[in-house]
């Protein structure tokens, strides 16, 4: 059971990974049991029928893709049919661009949903990159936009982004107009 729970935990934390101490604490096991569990899971992932593996990077255990499959991941990213930005990707990019450098947890707090996979995809596409570590507890990774992001959106610098206050003002005016239209149309219906 510990192995299945650990696999789920590694998936949930994504690129942040887990330290051995965190694994011990969350699973409620001693160091030896934690080591054995991670090694058993790592061995399961070594099977050639699996596309993922467990790596120990930066003092943390992480689920990563297998290096020997890299050419296929590259083809997917370069394929025009898969090289579009979803609504989640656009939201995440906007949050990062207007708040950089920013941690994944801060992005999650603004979006209200987990952004781990979206951030992973944006890093893979080259639109964002790691920009160091935050001073917050756990020293989470900071993200910022890249030159590829600027090129993709036709910007010279990040300062060329539209002013967020002006955008919010125009959105508020549009919503006000829509509400007025709804009121007017409802009022008209009731009068007739």
C-alpha positions in Angstrom: 0.0 0.0 0.0 2.8 2.4 0.8 4.2 2.1 -2.7 0.9 3.0 -4.3 0.4 6.0 -2.0 4.0 7.1 -2.7 3.4 6.9 -6.4 0.4 9.2 -6.0 2.3 11.6 -3.8 5.1 11.9 -6.4 2.5 12.5 -9.1 0.8 15.2 -7.1 3.9 17.2 -6.1 5.2 17.0 -9.7 8.5 18.7 -10.4 8.8 19.8 -6.8 9.5 16.2 -5.8 9.7 14.8 -2.2 12.6 14.5 0.2 13.2 11.3 2.1 12.1 13.1 5.3 8.8 14.2 3.6 8.2 10.6 2.5 8.8 9.3 6.1 6.5 12.0 7.6 3.6 11.6 5.1 3.7 7.8 5.1 4.3 7.6 8.9 7.2 5.2 8.4 10.8 5.0 9.5 13.8 5.9 7.2 14.5 2.2 6.3 10.9 1.6 5.2 10.8 4.9 3.3 14.0 3.9 1.4 12.7 0.4 0.7 9.4 1.7 -0.6 11.1 4.3 -2.9 13.5 1.7 -4.2 10.7 -0.8 -4.9 8.8 1.8 -6.8 11.9 2.9 -8.7 12.5 -0.8 -9.7 8.9 -1.0 -11.0 9.5 2.0 -13.2 12.7 0.5 -14.6 10.6 -2.0 -16.7 10.9 -1.2 -20.4 7.1 -1.1 -20.7 7.0 2.0 -18.6 7.4 5.5 -19.9 8.3 7.1 -16.6 11.0 6.7 -14.0 11.9 7.8 -10.5 14.9 10.1 -10.3 16.8 11.6 -7.4 17.4 15.2 -8.4 18.3 18.1 -6.1 17.9 16.0 -3.0 14.4 15.1 -4.0 12.7 12.1 -5.5 10.7 12.9 -8.7 8.7 11.2 -11.4 10.4 12.0 -14.7 10.1 10.8 -18.3 12.7 8.4 -19.7 15.5 10.0 -21.5 15.6 7.4 -24.2 12.1 8.5 -25.3 13.2 12.2 -25.6 12.9 12.2 -29.5 9.2 11.3 -29.2 8.5 14.1 -26.7 10.3 16.5 -29.0 8.2 15.4 -32.0 5.0 16.0 -29.9 6.1 19.5 -28.9 7.1 20.4 -32.5 3.9 19.0 -34.0 1.7 22.0 -35.2 -1.5 20.1 -34.2 -0.3 19.9 -30.6 1.6 23.2 -30.5 -1.3 25.3 -29.3 -1.9 27.0 -26.0 -4.9 25.8 -24.0 -7.0 28.2 -21.9 -5.2 26.9 -18.8 -1.8 27.6 -20.4 -2.8 31.1 -21.4 -4.1 31.8 -17.9 -0.9 30.5 -16.3 1.3 32.4 -18.8 -0.5 35.6 -18.0 -0.2 35.1 -14.3 3.5 34.4 -14.6 4.2 37.3 -17.1 2.4 39.9 -14.9 3.9 38.6 -11.6 7.3 37.1 -12.4 9.2 35.7 -10.8 6.5 33.6 -9.1 6.2 30.1 -7.6 3.8 27.4 -8.8 1.9 27.6 -5.5 1.4 31.3 -6.0 0.1 30.6 -9.5 -2.2 27.9 -8.1 -3.5 30.4 -5.5 -4.4 32.9 -8.2 -5.9 30.4 -10.6 -7.7 28.4 -7.9 -6.5 25.1 -9.4 -3.4 23.0 -9.6 -1.0 24.2 -12.3 1.7 21.6 -12.1 1.1 19.9 -15.5 0.4 23.3 -17.2 3.7 24.7 -15.9 5.5 21.5 -16.9 4.2 21.9 -20.5 5.0 25.6 -20.6 8.6 24.8 -19.5 8.8 22.1 -22.2 7.6 24.5 -24.9 10.2 27.0 -23.7 7.7 29.8 -22.8 8.8 29.8 -19.1 11.9 28.8 -17.2 13.1 28.4 -13.7 14.4 31.6 -12.3 16.0 30.4 -9.0 14.4 29.6 -5.7 12.1 31.6 -3.4 13.0 32.4 0.2 9.6 30.9 1.2 9.6 27.8 3.3 10.7 24.8 1.2 12.5 27.2 -1.2 10.0 26.6 -4.1 11.1 27.1 -7.7 10.5 30.6 -9.1 9.3 30.9 -12.8 9.6 33.6 -15.3 8.9 34.0 -19.0 11.5 33.5 -21.7 12.5 35.1 -25.0 10.5 32.4 -26.8 7.4 33.7 -24.9 8.2 37.3 -26.1 8.7 36.1 -29.7 5.5 34.0 -29.7 3.4 37.0 -28.6 5.3 39.6 -30.7 6.7 41.5 -27.7 10.1 43.2 -27.5 10.2 43.2 -23.7 7.9 42.1 -20.9 7.1 45.8 -20.4 5.3 45.7 -23.8 2.5 43.7 -22.1 -0.8 45.6 -22.0 -1.4 47.5 -18.7 -3.4 45.2 -16.5 -5.2 48.0 -14.8 -6.5 49.3 -18.3 -7.5 45.7 -19.2 -9.5 45.3 -15.9 -11.1 48.8 -16.4 -12.3 47.9 -19.9 -13.5 44.5 -18.7 -15.5 46.2 -15.9 -17.0 48.6 -18.4 -18.0 45.8 -20.7 -19.6 43.9 -17.8 -21.4 47.1 -16.8 -22.7 47.5 -20.3 -23.8 43.9 -20.4 -25.6 44.3 -17.1 -27.3 47.5 -18.3 -28.4 45.7 -21.5 -29.8 42.8 -19.5 -31.6 45.2 -17.2 -32.9 47.3 -20.1 -34.1 44.2 -22.0 -35.8 42.8 -18.9 -37.4 46.1 -18.1 -38.7 46.4 -21.6 -40.1 42.9 -21.6 -42.0 43.6 -18.3 -43.4 46.9 -19.6 -44.7 45.5 -22.8 
